[in-house]
Amino acid sequence: MLVPKKGLGVQVPSRTRFYRYAPTVAPDNHTPLDRALSLIADVPNYPKSGILFKDITPLLADGPGFALVIDEFARFIRGLNRDIDAIVGIESRGFILGGAIAKALEIGFVTVRKPGKLPRDVYRKEYALEYGFDALEIHKDLLEPTDNVVIVDDVLATGGTALACHDLVSLTGAKIVAHLFMLEIEFLQGRKILRDTHSDVAIISLLKA
């Protein structure tokens, strides 16, 4: 089972294997993007035995590699053939990816944060965790009903956070066109949860397990 922790990475069962997903590239092609994604480091038995931690900090630290990942996300967004007005990033790793993608596309960037982090009037969405609840918040005045947006985070696992963010952004009236992730843990079925509730939204991930 995946257990979210703080840090620039994601925890998966130690036997999980990742492969690249890109509709236009065969899985066995060794492209510059493949080499960039290979910079994600495996840290076995961290933070406990049986967990393989996928550490994205080496990729972030490599300028050309990080740029390739951002360019690939931007390419996907342009391929949606929609006028996207803003990128929405989920705290906190979604800020790293989302801000860079927004810069590449020359559009706005909007943050979705944990409770109490935003100083002005917010919309709030609570969602269930395995034990208890959490919540996300967004400023009320940053998106308009006419806006098309893309939501960005580092990992799609159970889909709970992504779904909560989707519902939160919907409170602004903005249209969510797609969800983007660097990593996707398929057996946790987060994609299915998003598809079952929002079948018209594109879901894009660069690596799948």
C-alpha positions in Angstrom: 0.0 0.0 0.0 1.3 3.5 -0.8 1.7 5.7 2.3 2.1 9.4 1.5 5.0 11.1 3.2 6.7 14.5 2.9 9.5 14.7 0.5 10.2 15.0 -3.2 9.3 11.5 -4.2 6.7 8.7 -3.9 6.6 5.5 -2.0 5.6 2.3 -3.8 5.8 -1.5 -3.0 9.4 -2.6 -3.6 8.5 -4.9 -6.5 6.8 -2.2 -8.5 8.2 -1.7 -12.0 7.8 1.6 -13.8 7.5 2.1 -17.6 7.1 5.1 -19.7 3.8 6.1 -21.1 3.7 8.2 -24.2 1.1 7.5 -27.0 3.5 8.6 -29.8 6.6 6.7 -28.7 7.1 3.0 -28.5 8.1 1.7 -25.0 11.5 0.4 -26.1 12.6 3.7 -27.7 15.5 5.3 -25.9 14.7 9.0 -26.3 16.2 12.0 -24.5 13.0 12.1 -22.4 13.5 8.4 -21.4 17.0 9.2 -20.3 15.7 12.2 -18.3 13.0 10.1 -16.6 15.7 7.5 -15.7 17.2 10.1 -13.4 14.4 9.4 -10.9 16.3 7.5 -8.2 15.2 4.3 -6.6 15.7 4.2 -2.8 15.0 0.7 -1.5 13.5 0.1 2.0 12.9 3.8 2.6 11.3 5.0 4.8 10.6 1.5 5.9 11.3 -2.1 4.8 9.5 -3.2 1.7 9.0 0.3 0.3 10.8 1.5 -2.8 11.0 5.3 -2.7 11.0 7.1 -6.1 13.1 10.2 -5.5 12.6 12.9 -8.2 15.2 15.3 -6.8 18.0 14.1 -9.2 15.7 14.8 -12.1 14.8 18.3 -10.8 18.5 19.0 -10.3 19.4 18.2 -13.9 18.6 21.3 -16.0 18.3 19.7 -19.4 16.4 16.7 -18.0 13.9 18.8 -16.1 13.4 21.0 -19.1 12.6 17.9 -21.3 10.0 16.8 -18.8 8.4 20.2 -18.7 8.5 20.4 -22.5 6.7 17.0 -22.7 4.0 18.2 -20.4 3.6 21.4 -22.5 3.4 19.3 -25.7 0.6 17.2 -24.3 -1.3 20.3 -23.2 -0.9 21.9 -26.7 -2.1 18.6 -28.2 -5.4 19.0 -26.3 -6.3 21.7 -28.9 -8.0 23.7 -26.1 -7.2 27.3 -25.1 -5.9 26.7 -21.6 -6.0 29.7 -19.3 -4.2 28.4 -16.2 -2.3 25.6 -14.6 -3.5 24.5 -11.2 -0.8 22.9 -9.0 -1.5 20.8 -5.9 0.7 21.5 -2.8 3.5 20.9 -2.8 5.2 19.0 -5.6 2.6 20.2 -8.0 4.0 23.7 -7.5 7.4 22.6 -8.9 6.0 21.1 -12.0 3.0 23.3 -12.5 4.8 26.6 -12.2 7.4 25.5 -14.8 4.7 24.2 -17.2 2.8 27.5 -16.8 6.0 29.4 -17.7 6.6 27.2 -20.7 3.0 27.9 -22.0 3.0 31.6 -20.9 -0.2 31.2 -18.9 -1.2 31.7 -15.3 -0.4 29.4 -12.3 -2.9 28.9 -9.5 -2.0 27.1 -6.2 -4.2 24.7 -4.3 -3.0 24.5 -0.7 -3.5 22.8 2.6 -5.8 24.6 5.0 -4.7 27.9 6.5 -2.0 28.7 4.0 -4.0 31.2 1.8 -4.6 34.6 3.2 -7.8 35.7 1.4 -11.3 34.2 0.9 -11.1 30.6 -0.2 -13.2 27.7 -1.4 -12.5 24.5 0.7 -12.9 20.8 -0.1 -12.6 18.1 2.5 -11.8 14.6 1.5 -11.3 11.2 3.3 -8.0 9.6 4.1 -7.4 6.1 5.3 -7.6 7.4 8.8 -9.4 10.7 9.1 -9.8 13.6 6.8 -7.8 16.3 5.0 -8.8 19.4 3.0 -7.6 21.6 0.2 -8.2 25.3 -0.4 -8.1 27.7 -3.4 -8.5 31.5 -3.5 -12.0 32.4 -4.7 -11.0 35.2 -7.1 -8.2 33.6 -9.2 -10.3 31.6 -11.7 -13.4 32.5 -13.7 -16.2 30.3 -15.1 -14.9 31.0 -18.6 -11.4 29.6 -17.8 -10.1 26.2 -19.0 -7.5 24.7 -16.6 -5.2 21.8 -16.3 -4.5 20.3 -12.8 -0.9 19.1 -12.1 0.6 16.9 -9.4 3.6 14.6 -9.1 1.8 11.3 -8.6 -1.5 9.6 -9.2 -2.1 7.0 -6.6 -5.5 6.3 -5.1 -6.9 9.4 -6.8 -8.3 10.9 -3.6 -6.3 14.1 -3.7 -6.8 14.6 -7.5 -10.5 14.1 -7.2 -10.7 16.5 -4.3 -8.8 19.1 -6.2 -11.0 18.6 -9.2 -14.1 19.1 -7.1 -12.5 22.2 -5.5 -11.6 23.8 -8.7 -15.1 23.1 -10.0 -16.5 25.4 -7.2 -14.9 28.3 -9.1 -16.9 27.5 -12.2 -13.7 26.9 -14.2 -13.6 23.9 -16.7 -11.0 21.2 -15.9 -9.7 19.9 -19.2 -7.0 17.5 -18.0 -5.0 16.1 -15.1 -1.2 15.7 -15.5 1.1 13.5 -13.4 4.7 12.5 -13.5 4.1 9.1 -12.0 1.1 6.8 -11.9 0.6 3.8 -9.6 -1.9 1.8 -11.7 -2.9 -0.9 -9.2 -4.2 1.8 -6.8 -6.8 2.7 -9.6 -6.7 6.4 -9.2 -7.3 6.8 -13.0 -10.5 4.7 -12.7 -11.8 6.9 -9.9 -11.2 10.0 -12.0 -12.7 8.4 -15.1 -15.8 7.1 -13.3 -16.6 10.6 -12.0 -15.2 12.8 -14.8 -15.1 10.8 -18.0 -14.6 13.8 -20.2 -11.3 14.8 -18.6 -7.9 13.8 -20.1 -5.5 12.0 -17.7 -1.8 12.1 -18.7 1.1 10.5 -16.9 4.7 10.2 -18.0 5.5 7.0 -16.0 3.2 4.2 -15.1 3.7 1.2 -12.7 
